[in-house]
């Protein structure tokens, strides 16, 4: 099966792995009646076939029940490493951007109930739309980045990395304790409250100060 075409903005980038963080905003945990993570954070992965470039069409799987949008800040690793200290993590980040972690919510609920992994609910094709990535600059404060998701012109989610339970640098450090991070690795850092179901024909728009905007249409 061929992979979705990536936009010119990041088609030249190698993306070895897509790491995703769950339950990283307290209000999102509350809105889904989830429990606080027992470990530092919840970690799962998606395949590269999950990516959808800006201005491409998001194709939803059929017969999967409700599919929810989750807007997230995404960081790209530039300089890889293992056992990275949080104080040094910024040096390993090449770029930042915005993306969506799409979730088959009904499927996820069944998997959580049975104690099974989340892959079927999280790692399907087109489940990780990704906007263009912009280089990390000294002026960017990773602990205070703001972003929002609008659907058909209505604001649905507003995020601020200051509200993260585990901050960006700490996430890099945590991941590097288990994996040797590689250049091009992506980290979806978690979603704030306001998630909801997608329907065909909707227009999605992500934006944030100092970040590249991105738009998609749901097939």
C-alpha positions, -999 to +999 in steps of 0.1 A: +000+000+000+014+034-010+019+060+017+000+094+016+019+120-003+037+144+020+037+182+013+068+198-001+072+216+033+083+183+049+085+157+021+124+159+022+125+151+059+131+116+071+106+106+097+118+074+114+091+073+141+061+092+154+058+092+192+025+104+207+018+115+242-016+108+259-032+124+290-009+154+291-035+180+299-055+177+331-087+192+316-087+168+287-082+139+311-113+151+330-135+156+299-130+119+290-133+107+326-098+092+324-075+086+353-042+104+358-013+085+342+006+063+368+039+068+350+056+100+338+032+100+307+013+078+284+033+069+252+022+053+220+033+053+184+019+058+149+033+046+115+045+071+089+013+062+069-006+082+095+007+115+082-014+138+061+001+169+046-015+204+048-042+210+022-046+173+016-078+154+022-082+134+054-098+101+046-116+085+076-119+048+081-153+033+075-174+016+102-151+027+130-176+047+150-169+082+162-135+096+152-123+125+174-099+153+165-071+162+190-050+193+182-014+191+194+020+208+193+045+186+174+082+188+178+109+173+155+142+159+168+172+173+150+202+160+170+195+125+183+206+109+215+199+086+245+195+095+281+190+132+273+188+155+303+157+178+303+180+208+307+197+199+275+166+187+255+161+220+237+194+214+219+180+182+204+149+198+189+151+210+153+116+223+146+081+227+159+046+226+143+010+217+147-008+184+141-038+163+148-040+130+166-071+114+153-087+088+175-113+061+169-130+069+202-154+040+203-127+015+194-104+031+220-131+028+247-134-009+240-096-014+240-093+004+273-121-017+288-103-049+278-068-037+287-055-040+252-031-017+234-045+014+216-029+009+182-062+000+164-078+032+177-048+055+172-024+042+145-047+040+114-038+056+081-044+094+080-046+096+118-017+121+121-023+152+099+008+173+102+013+210+094+046+225+081+074+226+107+093+258+115+128+259+129+131+263+167+145+297+175+159+312+207+128+334+208+104+305+212+094+297+247+085+260+246+068+263+280+044+290+267+033+283+231-003+289+222-023+272+194-059+266+184-081+244+162-110+258+143-136+237+125-158+254+098-147+287+114-156+279+150-128+276+175-130+241+191-097+238+210-073+263+225-040+250+238-011+264+258+020+244+265+021+260+300-008+237+309+011+205+300+016+181+328+049+170+313+066+198+294+082+196+260+118+193+272+108+167+298+090+147+272+122+145+251+141+134+282+115+107+291+114+093+256+152+091+254+153+069+285+137+041+264+146+049+228+177+064+212+160+094+196+169+098+159+169+129+136+135+133+121+116+116+150+083+134+156+067+139+190+030+147+193+029+163+227-007+158+238-041+176+234-060+201+255-097+198+263-124+204+237-120+172+216-150+160+196-162+140+166-154+147+130-179+145+102-173+144+064-170+178+047-156+197+077-128+221+072-101+220+099-076+248+105-047+249+130-029+281+139-006+294+166+016+324+172+050+319+155+038+285+141+028+276+106-009+274+100-024+243+084-057+233+069-075+201+058-108+189+046-124+157+059-135+134+030 
